[in-house]
Amino acid sequence: MPGEVKEVSAGYARNYLLPRKLVAPATPEAMKRAEAARKKNEKVLKQDKERFHDLAAKLKGMKVELKEKANPEGRLFAGIDAKKIAQCISRKSGEQVPESMIHLDKPVKDAGVHAITVKAGDQQLEISLNVIASDGA
């Protein structure tokens, strides 16, 4: 995490971290930069949390419908992934929902109602996705 100050062994710092510019020695000016980076990171995290809270209020209880081509048994020809779900939610809610917020164990491949988890940090909510099978011919 940016702004973190850690103590590591001298060999690890000298042979691995410093040559790859993954760390900086803990000089007074580097400590000031680390503190500024930590504060900036906290501010960004707080803004993301507030944004998700506002977004959650709009998405709570939302039901999204998608019409997809399927065989007569209701099995979709192409799975529905997080990107497609995020686009559909964004269109319906009017808010930009990043694909990274949609958590699926695997793509949706069957018609019917599915619970979709929308996650940001430690907060999450569920929306309902109704996949309607259309004639695949």
The first five atom37 places (N, CA, C, CB, O) and aatype in JSON, in Angstrom:
{
  "aatype": [12, 14, 7, 6, 19, 11, 6, 19, 15, 0, 7, 18, 0, 1, 2, 18, 10, 10, 14, 1, 11, 10, 19, 0, 14, 0, 16, 14, 6, 0, 12, 11, 1, 0, 6, 0, 0, 1, 11, 11, 2, 6, 11, 19, 10, 11, 5, 3, 11, 6, 1, 13, 8, 3, 10, 0, 0, 11, 10, 11, 7, 12, 11, 19, 6, 10, 11, 6, 11, 0, 2, 14, 6, 7, 1, 10, 13, 0, 7, 9, 3, 0, 11, 11, 9, 0, 5, 4, 9, 15, 1, 11, 15, 7, 6, 5, 19, 14, 6, 15, 12, 9, 8, 10, 3, 11, 14, 19, 11, 3, 0, 7, 19, 8, 0, 9, 16, 19, 11, 0, 7, 3, 5, 5, 10, 6, 9, 15, 10, 2, 19, 9, 0, 15, 3, 7, 0],
  "atom_mask": [
    [1, 1, 1, 1, 1],
    [1, 1, 1, 1, 1],
    [1, 1, 1, 0, 1],
    [1, 1, 1, 1, 1],
    [1, 1, 1, 1, 1],
    [1, 1, 1, 1, 1],
    [1, 1, 1, 1, 1],
    [1, 1, 1, 1, 1],
    [1, 1, 1, 1, 1],
    [1, 1, 1, 1, 1],
    [1, 1, 1, 0, 1],
    [1, 1, 1, 1, 1],
    [1, 1, 1, 1, 1],
    [1, 1, 1, 1, 1],
    [1, 1, 1, 1, 1],
    [1, 1, 1, 1, 1],
    [1, 1, 1, 1, 1],
    [1, 1, 1, 1, 1],
    [1, 1, 1, 1, 1],
    [1, 1, 1, 1, 1],
    [1, 1, 1, 1, 1],
    [1, 1, 1, 1, 1],
    [1, 1, 1, 1, 1],
    [1, 1, 1, 1, 1],
    [1, 1, 1, 1, 1],
    [1, 1, 1, 1, 1],
    [1, 1, 1, 1, 1],
    [1, 1, 1, 1, 1],
    [1, 1, 1, 1, 1],
    [1, 1, 1, 1, 1],
    [1, 1, 1, 1, 1],
    [1, 1, 1, 1, 1],
    [1, 1, 1, 1, 1],
    [1, 1, 1, 1, 1],
    [1, 1, 1, 1, 1],
    [1, 1, 1, 1, 1],
    [1, 1, 1, 1, 1],
    [1, 1, 1, 1, 1],
    [1, 1, 1, 1, 1],
    [1, 1, 1, 1, 1],
    [1, 1, 1, 1, 1],
    [1, 1, 1, 1, 1],
    [1, 1, 1, 1, 1],
    [1, 1, 1, 1, 1],
    [1, 1, 1, 1, 1],
    [1, 1, 1, 1, 1],
    [1, 1, 1, 1, 1],
    [1, 1, 1, 1, 1],
    [1, 1, 1, 1, 1],
    [1, 1, 1, 1, 1],
    [1, 1, 1, 1, 1],
    [1, 1, 1, 1, 1],
    [1, 1, 1, 1, 1],
    [1, 1, 1, 1, 1],
    [1, 1, 1, 1, 1],
    [1, 1, 1, 1, 1],
    [1, 1, 1, 1, 1],
    [1, 1, 1, 1, 1],
    [1, 1, 1, 1, 1],
    [1, 1, 1, 1, 1],
    [1, 1, 1, 0, 1],
    [1, 1, 1, 1, 1],
    [1, 1, 1, 1, 1],
    [1, 1, 1, 1, 1],
    [1, 1, 1, 1, 1],
    [1, 1, 1, 1, 1],
    [1, 1, 1, 1, 1],
    [1, 1, 1, 1, 1],
    [1, 1, 1, 1, 1],
    [1, 1, 1, 1, 1],
    [1, 1, 1, 1, 1],
    [1, 1, 1, 1, 1],
    [1, 1, 1, 1, 1],
    [1, 1, 1, 0, 1],
    [1, 1, 1, 1, 1],
    [1, 1, 1, 1, 1],
    [1, 1, 1, 1, 1],
    [1, 1, 1, 1, 1],
    [1, 1, 1, 0, 1],
    [1, 1, 1, 1, 1],
    [1, 1, 1, 1, 1],
    [1, 1, 1, 1, 1],
    [1, 1, 1, 1, 1],
    [1, 1, 1, 1, 1],
    [1, 1, 1, 1, 1],
    [1, 1, 1, 1, 1],
    [1, 1, 1, 1, 1],
    [1, 1, 1, 1, 1],
    [1, 1, 1, 1, 1],
    [1, 1, 1, 1, 1],
    [1, 1, 1, 1, 1],
    [1, 1, 1, 1, 1],
    [1, 1, 1, 1, 1],
    [1, 1, 1, 0, 1],
    [1, 1, 1, 1, 1],
    [1, 1, 1, 1, 1],
    [1, 1, 1, 1, 1],
    [1, 1, 1, 1, 1],
    [1, 1, 1, 1, 1],
    [1, 1, 1, 1, 1],
    [1, 1, 1, 1, 1],
    [1, 1, 1, 1, 1],
    [1, 1, 1, 1, 1],
    [1, 1, 1, 1, 1],
    [1, 1, 1, 1, 1],
    [1, 1, 1, 1, 1],
    [1, 1, 1, 1, 1],
    [1, 1, 1, 1, 1],
    [1, 1, 1, 1, 1],
    [1, 1, 1, 1, 1],
    [1, 1, 1, 1, 1],
    [1, 1, 1, 0, 1],
    [1, 1, 1, 1, 1],
    [1, 1, 1, 1, 1],
    [1, 1, 1, 1, 1],
    [1, 1, 1, 1, 1],
    [1, 1, 1, 1, 1],
    [1, 1, 1, 1, 1],
    [1, 1, 1, 1, 1],
    [1, 1, 1, 1, 1],
    [1, 1, 1, 0, 1],
    [1, 1, 1, 1, 1],
    [1, 1, 1, 1, 1],
    [1, 1, 1, 1, 1],
    [1, 1, 1, 1, 1],
    [1, 1, 1, 1, 1],
    [1, 1, 1, 1, 1],
    [1, 1, 1, 1, 1],
    [1, 1, 1, 1, 1],
    [1, 1, 1, 1, 1],
    [1, 1, 1, 1, 1],
    [1, 1, 1, 1, 1],
    [1, 1, 1, 1, 1],
    [1, 1, 1, 1, 1],
    [1, 1, 1, 1, 1],
    [1, 1, 1, 0, 1],
    [1, 1, 1, 1, 1]
  ],
  "atom_positions": [
    [[0.84, -1.17, 0.0], [0.0, 0.0, 0.0], [0.9, 1.25, 0.0], [-0.96, -0.01, 1.22], [1.87, 1.31, 0.75]],
    [[0.59, 2.21, -0.81], [1.42, 3.42, -0.83], [1.42, 4.11, 0.53], [0.91, 4.39, -1.91], [0.39, 4.22, 1.19]],
    [[2.6, 4.56, 0.94], [2.72, 5.3, 2.19], [3.03, 4.43, 3.39], [0.0, 0.0, 0.0], [3.2, 4.94, 4.49]],
    [[3.11, 3.13, 3.21], [3.41, 2.24, 4.33], [4.91, 2.27, 4.61], [2.94, 0.79, 4.04], [5.73, 2.36, 3.69]],
    [[5.24, 2.21, 5.88], [6.63, 2.15, 6.3], [6.84, 0.79, 6.96], [7.01, 3.33, 7.26], [6.16, 0.46, 7.93]],
    [[7.77, 0.02, 6.43], [8.04, -1.34, 6.92], [9.52, -1.48, 7.21], [7.58, -2.41, 5.89], [10.36, -0.78, 6.64]],
    [[9.82, -2.39, 8.12], [11.21, -2.71, 8.41], [11.51, -4.06, 7.79], [11.49, -2.7, 9.95], [10.81, -5.04, 8.06]],
    [[12.55, -4.12, 6.95], [12.93, -5.36, 6.3], [14.42, -5.61, 6.54], [12.62, -5.32, 4.78], [15.15, -4.7, 6.93]],
    [[14.85, -6.83, 6.3], [16.27, -7.14, 6.5], [17.12, -6.38, 5.48], [16.53, -8.67, 6.4], [16.65, -6.07, 4.38]],
    [[18.34, -6.09, 5.85], [19.24, -5.3, 5.01], [19.5, -5.99, 3.67], [20.56, -5.04, 5.73], [19.5, -5.34, 2.63]],
    [[19.72, -7.31, 3.7], [20.0, -8.05, 2.47], [18.83, -8.04, 1.51], [0.0, 0.0, 0.0], [19.02, -7.87, 0.3]],
    [[17.64, -8.21, 2.01], [16.43, -8.2, 1.18], [16.25, -6.82, 0.53], [15.17, -8.58, 2.02], [15.92, -6.71, -0.65]],
    [[16.47, -5.78, 1.32], [16.34, -4.42, 0.79], [17.42, -4.16, -0.26], [16.45, -3.38, 1.94], [17.12, -3.67, -1.35]],
    [[18.67, -4.49, 0.07], [19.8, -4.19, -0.81], [19.77, -5.01, -2.1], [21.11, -4.45, -0.07], [20.07, -4.48, -3.17]],
    [[19.41, -6.3, -2.01], [19.5, -7.18, -3.17], [18.23, -7.27, -4.01], [19.88, -8.54, -2.72], [18.3, -7.6, -5.19]],
    [[17.08, -6.99, -3.42], [15.83, -7.18, -4.16], [15.01, -5.9, -4.28], [15.01, -8.24, -3.49], [14.7, -5.46, -5.39]],
    [[14.66, -5.29, -3.15], [13.73, -4.16, -3.17], [14.32, -2.9, -3.79], [13.27, -3.86, -1.78], [13.69, -2.29, -4.66]],
    [[15.49, -2.49, -3.36], [16.09, -1.24, -3.86], [16.44, -1.31, -5.36], [17.35, -0.92, -3.06], [16.14, -0.35, -6.08]],
    [[17.07, -2.4, -5.86], [17.37, -2.44, -7.3], [16.13, -2.37, -8.19], [18.15, -3.69, -7.63], [16.2, -1.86, -9.31]],
    [[15.0, -2.88, -7.71], [13.78, -2.87, -8.5], [12.93, -1.63, -8.24], [12.96, -4.11, -8.19], [11.83, -1.49, -8.76]],
    [[13.47, -0.73, -7.42], [12.81, 0.54, -7.07], [11.41, 0.32, -6.49], [12.71, 1.44, -8.31], [10.48, 1.07, -6.76]],
    [[11.3, -0.73, -5.68], [10.04, -1.03, -5.01], [9.92, -0.29, -3.68], [9.9, -2.53, -4.78], [8.82, -0.15, -3.14]],
    [[11.04, 0.17, -3.17], [11.07, 0.91, -1.89], [12.06, 2.06, -1.98], [11.44, -0.03, -0.72], [12.82, 2.18, -2.94]],
    [[12.03, 2.88, -0.95], [13.02, 3.95, -0.81], [13.52, 3.9, 0.63], [12.42, 5.37, -1.17], [12.76, 3.55, 1.53]],
    [[14.79, 4.24, 0.86], [15.28, 4.27, 2.24], [14.47, 5.26, 3.08], [16.79, 4.64, 2.28], [13.98, 6.26, 2.56]],
    [[14.34, 5.0, 4.34], [13.5, 5.81, 5.23], [14.23, 7.07, 5.68], [13.07, 4.99, 6.46], [14.56, 7.22, 6.86]],
    [[14.49, 7.98, 4.75], [15.08, 9.27, 5.08], [13.95, 10.2, 5.53], [15.86, 9.88, 3.85], [12.78, 9.9, 5.29]],
    [[14.27, 11.31, 6.18], [13.21, 12.23, 6.62], [12.3, 12.71, 5.47], [13.82, 13.43, 7.3], [11.09, 12.78, 5.65]],
    [[12.88, 13.03, 4.32], [12.04, 13.49, 3.22], [11.22, 12.34, 2.62], [12.91, 14.12, 2.13], [10.09, 12.56, 2.18]],
    [[11.76, 11.13, 2.61], [10.99, 9.97, 2.13], [9.84, 9.67, 3.08], [11.91, 8.73, 2.0], [8.77, 9.25, 2.65]],
    [[10.04, 9.9, 4.37], [8.99, 9.68, 5.37], [7.85, 10.68, 5.14], [9.55, 9.82, 6.81], [6.67, 10.35, 5.28]],
    [[8.22, 11.93, 4.78], [7.19, 12.95, 4.49], [6.4, 12.54, 3.24], [7.85, 14.35, 4.28], [5.17, 12.66, 3.22]],
    [[7.11, 12.06, 2.2], [6.43, 11.6, 0.99], [5.52, 10.41, 1.29], [7.45, 11.23, -0.08], [4.41, 10.32, 0.76]],
    [[6.0, 9.51, 2.14], [5.2, 8.34, 2.49], [3.94, 8.76, 3.23], [6.03, 7.36, 3.36], [2.87, 8.2, 2.98]],
    [[4.05, 9.72, 4.12], [2.88, 10.2, 4.87], [1.89, 10.87, 3.92], [3.31, 11.2, 5.97], [0.68, 10.67, 4.05]],
    [[2.4, 11.65, 2.96], [1.51, 12.3, 1.98], [0.82, 11.24, 1.12], [2.32, 13.29, 1.09], [-0.37, 11.35, 0.83]],
    [[1.55, 10.22, 0.71], [0.96, 9.15, -0.11], [-0.09, 8.38, 0.68], [2.06, 8.18, -0.62], [-1.13, 8.01, 0.14]],
    [[0.17, 8.14, 1.96], [-0.78, 7.43, 2.8], [-2.07, 8.23, 2.95], [-0.17, 7.14, 4.18], [-3.16, 7.67, 2.87]],
    [[-1.93, 9.54, 3.17], [-3.11, 10.4, 3.31], [-3.91, 10.44, 2.01], [-2.7, 11.83, 3.71], [-5.14, 10.39, 2.02]],
    [[-3.2, 10.53, 0.88], [-3.88, 10.55, -0.42], [-4.62, 9.24, -0.64], [-2.86, 10.79, -1.55], [-5.76, 9.24, -1.12]],
    [[-3.99, 8.12, -0.31], [-4.61, 6.81, -0.48], [-5.86, 6.68, 0.4], [-3.6, 5.7, -0.14], [-6.87, 6.14, -0.03]],
    [[-5.78, 7.18, 1.64], [-6.94, 7.14, 2.54], [-8.1, 7.97, 1.97], [-6.55, 7.66, 3.96], [-9.26, 7.57, 2.04]],
    [[-7.76, 9.11, 1.4], [-8.78, 9.99, 0.82], [-9.47, 9.3, -0.36], [-8.16, 11.33, 0.37], [-10.7, 9.35, -0.48]],
    [[-8.68, 8.65, -1.23], [-9.24, 7.94, -2.39], [-10.14, 6.8, -1.91], [-8.09, 7.4, -3.3], [-11.22, 6.6, -2.46]],
    [[-9.69, 6.05, -0.92], [-10.49, 4.94, -0.4], [-11.81, 5.45, 0.19], [-9.7, 4.16, 0.67], [-12.86, 4.82, 0.02]],
    [[-11.76, 6.58, 0.88], [-12.97, 7.16, 1.47], [-13.94, 7.59, 0.37], [-12.61, 8.35, 2.38], [-15.14, 7.38, 0.48]],
    [[-13.42, 8.21, -0.7], [-14.25, 8.63, -1.82], [-14.89, 7.43, -2.51], [-13.42, 9.44, -2.83], [-16.06, 7.46, -2.88]],
    [[-14.11, 6.35, -2.67], [-14.65, 5.14, -3.29], [-15.76, 4.54, -2.44], [-13.53, 4.1, -3.5], [-16.77, 4.07, -2.97]],
    [[-15.58, 4.57, -1.13], [-16.6, 4.04, -0.22], [-17.88, 4.87, -0.32], [-16.08, 4.04, 1.23], [-18.97, 4.31, -0.37]],
    [[-17.74, 6.19, -0.35], [-18.91, 7.06, -0.46], [-19.61, 6.86, -1.81], [-18.49, 8.54, -0.29], [-20.83, 6.83, -1.88]],
    [[-18.82, 6.71, -2.86], [-19.38, 6.49, -4.19], [-20.16, 5.18, -4.22], [-18.27, 6.48, -5.26], [-21.26, 5.12, -4.78]],
    [[-19.59, 4.14, -3.63], [-20.28, 2.85, -3.61], [-21.55, 2.94, -2.78], [-19.37, 1.75, -3.06], [-22.57, 2.34, -3.13]],
    [[-21.5, 3.7, -1.68], [-22.69, 3.86, -0.84], [-23.82, 4.52, -1.64], [-22.36, 4.69, 0.42], [-24.97, 4.1, -1.56]],
    [[-23.48, 5.56, -2.41], [-24.47, 6.23, -3.26], [-24.97, 5.28, -4.36], [-23.86, 7.5, -3.89], [-26.17, 5.22, -4.64]],
    [[-24.05, 4.56, -4.95], [-24.41, 3.61, -6.0], [-25.27, 2.48, -5.44], [-23.14, 3.03, -6.65], [-26.22, 2.04, -6.09]],
    [[-24.96, 2.03, -4.24], [-25.72, 0.95, -3.61], [-27.16, 1.36, -3.38], [-25.08, 0.54, -2.28], [-28.08, 0.55, -3.52]],
    [[-27.37, 2.63, -3.04], [-28.73, 3.12, -2.83], [-29.54, 3.03, -4.12], [-28.72, 4.57, -2.31], [-30.73, 2.71, -4.1]],
    [[-28.89, 3.31, -5.27], [-29.58, 3.24, -6.56], [-29.78, 1.79, -7.01], [-28.79, 4.0, -7.61], [-30.79, 1.47, -7.65]],
    [[-28.83, 0.93, -6.68], [-28.89, -0.45, -7.18], [-29.68, -1.39, -6.28], [-27.5, -0.98, -7.35], [-30.06, -2.48, -6.71]],
    [[-29.93, -0.98, -5.04], [-30.59, -1.87, -4.09], [-31.94, -2.34, -4.64], [-30.78, -1.15, -2.72], [-32.8, -1.53, -5.01]],
    [[-32.1, -3.65, -4.68], [-33.35, -4.22, -5.15], [-33.53, -4.17, -6.65], [0.0, 0.0, 0.0], [-34.6, -4.52, -7.15]],
    [[-32.51, -3.76, -7.39], [-32.61, -3.63, -8.84], [-32.77, -5.01, -9.49], [-31.38, -2.92, -9.4], [-32.14, -5.99, -9.08]],
    [[-33.61, -5.05, -10.48], [-33.8, -6.26, -11.28], [-33.44, -5.93, -12.71], [-35.28, -6.8, -11.17], [-34.0, -5.02, -13.32]],
    [[-32.51, -6.67, -13.25], [-32.01, -6.44, -14.59], [-32.43, -7.61, -15.48], [-30.46, -6.26, -14.59], [-32.33, -8.77, -15.07]],
    [[-32.89, -7.3, -16.68], [-33.27, -8.35, -17.63], [-32.35, -8.32, -18.85], [-34.74, -8.18, -18.06], [-32.02, -7.25, -19.37]],
    [[-31.96, -9.49, -19.27], [-31.15, -9.64, -20.49], [-31.81, -10.7, -21.36], [-29.66, -10.03, -20.15], [-32.22, -11.76, -20.87]],
    [[-31.91, -10.42, -22.63], [-32.46, -11.39, -23.57], [-31.29, -11.93, -24.37], [-33.56, -10.74, -24.52], [-30.56, -11.18, -25.02]],
    [[-31.13, -13.25, -24.32], [-30.0, -13.9, -25.0], [-30.48, -15.11, -25.79], [-28.92, -14.32, -23.98], [-31.49, -15.72, -25.45]],
    [[-29.75, -15.43, -26.83], [-30.07, -16.61, -27.64], [-29.74, -17.87, -26.84], [-29.29, -16.59, -28.98], [-28.7, -17.97, -26.2]],
    [[-30.67, -18.83, -26.89], [-30.49, -20.07, -26.15], [-31.1, -21.23, -26.92], [-31.11, -19.97, -24.75], [-31.9, -21.04, -27.83]],
    [[-30.72, -22.44, -26.53], [-31.32, -23.63, -27.14], [-32.68, -23.89, -26.49], [-30.38, -24.88, -26.98], [-33.03, -23.21, -25.53]],
    [[-33.45, -24.84, -26.98], [-34.79, -25.09, -26.43], [-34.81, -25.45, -24.94], [-35.44, -26.19, -27.21], [-35.83, -25.26, -24.28]],
    [[-33.71, -25.97, -24.4], [-33.64, -26.33, -22.98], [-33.31, -25.12, -22.09], [-32.6, -27.42, -22.76], [-33.32, -25.25, -20.86]],
    [[-33.03, -23.97, -22.68], [-32.72, -22.77, -21.9], [-31.24, -22.56, -21.65], [0.0, 0.0, 0.0], [-30.88, -21.67, -20.88]],
    [[-30.39, -23.34, -22.28], [-28.94, -23.17, -22.15], [-28.48, -22.12, -23.15], [-28.17, -24.53, -22.38], [-28.77, -22.23, -24.34]],
    [[-27.78, -21.1, -22.67], [-27.34, -20.0, -23.54], [-26.22, -20.45, -24.47], [-26.87, -18.79, -22.69], [-25.39, -21.28, -24.11]],
    [[-26.22, -19.89, -25.68], [-25.16, -20.19, -26.63], [-23.85, -19.52, -26.21], [-25.56, -19.73, -28.04], [-22.77, -20.07, -26.45]],
    [[-23.93, -18.37, -25.59], [-22.74, -17.65, -25.1], [-22.99, -17.24, -23.66], [-22.42, -16.4, -26.0], [-24.05, -16.71, -23.33]],
    [[-22.01, -17.49, -22.79], [-22.14, -17.14, -21.39], [-22.17, -15.62, -21.19], [0.0, 0.0, 0.0], [-21.62, -14.87, -21.99]],
    [[-22.82, -15.2, -20.14], [-22.88, -13.77, -19.79], [-21.82, -13.53, -18.74], [-24.32, -13.35, -19.27], [-21.86, -14.11, -17.66]],
    [[-20.86, -12.65, -19.05], [-19.77, -12.38, -18.12], [-19.99, -11.08, -17.37], [-18.44, -12.33, -18.86], [-20.98, -10.38, -17.59]],
    [[-19.06, -10.76, -16.48], [-19.16, -9.57, -15.63], [-19.22, -8.29, -16.46], [-17.97, -9.5, -14.67], [-19.92, -7.35, -16.1]],
    [[-18.5, -8.25, -17.57], [-18.48, -7.05, -18.42], [-19.87, -6.75, -18.97], [-17.49, -7.23, -19.58], [-20.33, -5.61, -18.93]],
    [[-20.54, -7.77, -19.47], [-21.87, -7.58, -20.05], [-22.88, -7.18, -18.97], [-22.34, -8.87, -20.76], [-23.74, -6.34, -19.21]],
    [[-22.76, -7.78, -17.79], [-23.66, -7.45, -16.68], [-23.43, -6.01, -16.24], [-23.45, -8.41, -15.5], [-24.39, -5.27, -16.0]],
    [[-22.16, -5.59, -16.14], [-21.84, -4.22, -15.74], [-22.4, -3.22, -16.73], [-20.31, -4.04, -15.61], [-22.92, -2.17, -16.34]],
    [[-22.3, -3.52, -18.02], [-22.84, -2.62, -19.05], [-24.36, -2.51, -18.91], [-22.47, -3.13, -20.45], [-24.92, -1.42, -19.03]],
    [[-25.01, -3.63, -18.67], [-26.47, -3.64, -18.54], [-26.92, -2.84, -17.31], [-26.99, -5.1, -18.45], [-27.87, -2.07, -17.37]],
    [[-26.23, -3.03, -16.2], [-26.55, -2.29, -14.97], [-26.3, -0.81, -15.18], [-25.71, -2.81, -13.77], [-27.1, 0.02, -14.74]],
    [[-25.21, -0.46, -15.86], [-24.88, 0.95, -16.12], [-25.96, 1.61, -16.97], [-23.53, 1.06, -16.83], [-26.36, 2.74, -16.69]],
    [[-26.44, 0.9, -17.99], [-27.51, 1.46, -18.83], [-28.78, 1.68, -18.01], [-27.81, 0.52, -20.02], [-29.42, 2.73, -18.13]],
    [[-29.14, 0.71, -17.19], [-30.4, 0.81, -16.45], [-30.34, 1.85, -15.34], [-30.76, -0.54, -15.88], [-31.31, 2.57, -15.11]],
    [[-29.2, 1.92, -14.63], [-29.11, 2.82, -13.48], [-28.68, 4.24, -13.86], [-28.14, 2.26, -12.48], [-28.95, 5.19, -13.13]],
    [[-28.01, 4.38, -15.01], [-27.49, 5.69, -15.4], [-26.17, 6.02, -14.73], [0.0, 0.0, 0.0], [-25.61, 7.09, -14.94]],
    [[-25.66, 5.1, -13.92], [-24.38, 5.27, -13.23], [-23.37, 4.3, -13.82], [-24.53, 5.04, -11.68], [-23.71, 3.18, -14.2]],
    [[-22.12, 4.73, -13.9], [-21.07, 3.86, -14.41], [-20.72, 2.82, -13.36], [-19.81, 4.69, -14.8], [-20.29, 3.16, -12.26]],
    [[-20.91, 1.55, -13.69], [-20.56, 0.45, -12.78], [-19.38, -0.29, -13.4], [-21.79, -0.53, -12.56], [-19.52, -0.91, -14.45]],
    [[-18.2, -0.24, -12.76], [-17.04, -0.92, -13.33], [-17.2, -2.44, -13.29], [-15.78, -0.51, -12.58], [-17.81, -2.99, -12.38]],
    [[-16.66, -3.08, -14.28], [-16.71, -4.53, -14.39], [-16.09, -5.2, -13.16], [-15.98, -5.0, -15.67], [-16.52, -6.28, -12.76]],
    [[-15.09, -4.56, -12.56], [-14.4, -5.14, -11.4], [-15.3, -5.25, -10.17], [-13.18, -4.3, -11.06], [-14.98, -5.99, -9.24]],
    [[-16.41, -4.53, -10.14], [-17.32, -4.59, -9.0], [-18.26, -5.8, -9.08], [-18.15, -3.31, -8.93], [-18.85, -6.19, -8.08]],
    [[-18.4, -6.38, -10.27], [-19.3, -7.52, -10.46], [-18.52, -8.8, -10.17], [-19.89, -7.53, -11.92], [-17.49, -9.07, -10.79]],
    [[-19.02, -9.59, -9.22], [-18.33, -10.83, -8.84], [-19.17, -12.04, -9.21], [-18.02, -10.84, -7.32], [-20.27, -12.25, -8.69]],
    [[-18.62, -12.83, -10.13], [-19.26, -14.07, -10.58], [-18.3, -15.23, -10.34], [-19.66, -13.98, -12.09], [-17.09, -15.09, -10.57]],
    [[-18.82, -16.36, -9.88], [-17.97, -17.55, -9.77], [-17.62, -18.05, -11.16], [-18.68, -18.65, -8.95], [-16.5, -18.48, -11.42]],
    [[-18.62, -18.0, -12.05], [-18.44, -18.42, -13.44], [-19.48, -17.68, -14.27], [-18.58, -19.99, -13.61], [-20.48, -17.2, -13.72]],
    [[-19.28, -17.57, -15.58], [-20.26, -16.89, -16.42], [-21.64, -17.54, -16.32], [-19.79, -16.88, -17.87], [-21.75, -18.75, -16.13]],
    [[-22.68, -16.73, -16.45], [-24.06, -17.22, -16.42], [-24.34, -17.88, -17.77], [-25.08, -16.06, -16.13], [-24.16, -17.25, -18.81]],
    [[-24.77, -19.14, -17.74], [-24.98, -19.88, -18.99], [-26.38, -20.45, -19.12], [-23.98, -20.99, -19.1], [-26.68, -21.13, -20.09]],
    [[-27.25, -20.17, -18.15], [-28.61, -20.7, -18.19], [-29.62, -19.56, -18.09], [-28.84, -21.71, -17.06], [-29.37, -18.55, -17.43]],
    [[-30.76, -19.75, -18.75], [-31.85, -18.79, -18.63], [-32.44, -18.91, -17.24], [-32.94, -19.02, -19.73], [-32.36, -19.97, -16.61]],
    [[-33.04, -17.83, -16.76], [-33.65, -17.84, -15.44], [-33.17, -16.68, -14.6], [0.0, 0.0, 0.0], [-32.47, -15.79, -15.09]],
    [[-33.53, -16.69, -13.33], [-33.16, -15.62, -12.41], [-31.88, -16.01, -11.66], [-34.32, -15.32, -11.41], [-31.76, -17.12, -11.15]],
    [[-30.93, -15.07, -11.62], [-29.65, -15.3, -10.96], [-29.35, -14.14, -10.01], [-28.51, -15.47, -12.0], [-29.64, -12.99, -10.34]],
    [[-28.77, -14.44, -8.84], [-28.34, -13.4, -7.9], [-26.92, -13.0, -8.27], [-28.42, -13.89, -6.41], [-26.03, -13.86, -8.36]],
    [[-26.69, -11.72, -8.48], [-25.38, -11.19, -8.86], [-24.85, -10.33, -7.72], [-25.45, -10.37, -10.19], [-25.57, -9.47, -7.21]],
    [[-23.6, -10.56, -7.31], [-22.98, -9.8, -6.24], [-22.21, -8.61, -6.81], [-22.06, -10.69, -5.4], [-21.38, -8.77, -7.71]],
    [[-22.49, -7.43, -6.28], [-21.76, -6.21, -6.62], [-20.95, -5.85, -5.38], [-22.73, -5.02, -7.07], [-21.52, -5.67, -4.31]],
    [[-19.61, -5.76, -5.54], [-18.73, -5.59, -4.4], [-17.77, -4.43, -4.6], [-17.96, -6.87, -4.15], [-17.24, -4.22, -5.69]],
    [[-17.56, -3.68, -3.52], [-16.53, -2.63, -3.5], [-15.91, -2.65, -2.11], [-17.12, -1.2, -3.86], [-16.56, -2.31, -1.12]],
    [[-14.66, -3.04, -2.05], [-14.0, -3.13, -0.75], [-14.67, -4.18, 0.11], [0.0, 0.0, 0.0], [-14.83, -5.33, -0.3]],
    [[-15.07, -3.79, 1.31], [-15.73, -4.73, 2.22], [-17.25, -4.65, 2.13], [-15.29, -4.45, 3.64], [-17.95, -5.38, 2.84]],
    [[-17.77, -3.79, 1.28], [-19.21, -3.63, 1.12], [-19.69, -4.42, -0.1], [-19.6, -2.13, 0.98], [-18.99, -4.51, -1.11]],
    [[-20.89, -4.99, 0.01], [-21.44, -5.71, -1.12], [-22.96, -5.68, -1.08], [-20.94, -7.16, -1.13], [-23.56, -5.46, -0.03]],
    [[-23.57, -5.89, -2.25], [-25.01, -5.99, -2.35], [-25.33, -6.95, -3.47], [-25.68, -4.6, -2.58], [-24.48, -7.26, -4.3]],
    [[-26.56, -7.42, -3.5], [-26.97, -8.35, -4.54], [-28.07, -7.73, -5.39], [-27.44, -9.67, -3.93], [-28.95, -7.05, -4.89]],
    [[-28.0, -7.99, -6.69], [-29.05, -7.59, -7.6], [-29.56, -8.84, -8.3], [-28.54, -6.52, -8.64], [-28.89, -9.88, -8.3]],
    [[-30.72, -8.74, -8.88], [-31.34, -9.88, -9.55], [-31.16, -9.75, -11.05], [-32.84, -9.99, -9.18], [-31.49, -8.71, -11.64]],
    [[-30.65, -10.8, -11.68], [-30.46, -10.83, -13.13], [-31.41, -11.88, -13.69], [-28.98, -11.15, -13.51], [-31.3, -13.06, -13.36]],
    [[-32.32, -11.44, -14.53], [-33.26, -12.36, -15.17], [-32.83, -12.54, -16.62], [-34.73, -11.83, -15.09], [-32.9, -11.6, -17.42]],
    [[-32.38, -13.74, -16.94], [-31.95, -14.04, -18.3], [-33.12, -14.7, -19.02], [-30.68, -14.97, -18.31], [-33.61, -15.75, -18.61]],
    [[-33.55, -14.05, -20.1], [-34.69, -14.54, -20.89], [-34.13, -15.19, -22.15], [-35.69, -13.38, -21.24], [-33.37, -14.57, -22.9]],
    [[-34.51, -16.44, -22.37], [-34.03, -17.16, -23.55], [-34.84, -16.76, -24.77], [-34.1, -18.69, -23.32], [-36.07, -16.8, -24.75]],
    [[-34.14, -16.38, -25.82], [-34.83, -16.09, -27.08], [-34.53, -17.23, -28.05], [-34.38, -14.7, -27.68], [-33.62, -18.03, -27.81]],
    [[-35.28, -17.31, -29.12], [-35.12, -18.37, -30.1], [-33.71, -18.32, -30.69], [-36.18, -18.26, -31.21], [-33.28, -17.27, -31.17]],
    [[-33.01, -19.41, -30.65], [-31.64, -19.46, -31.13], [-31.51, -19.66, -32.63], [0.0, 0.0, 0.0], [-30.4, -19.62, -33.15]],
    [[-32.58, -19.85, -33.32], [-32.53, -20.13, -34.76], [-32.31, -18.88, -35.56], [-33.8, -20.79, -35.22], [-32.24, -18.94, -36.79]]
  ]
}
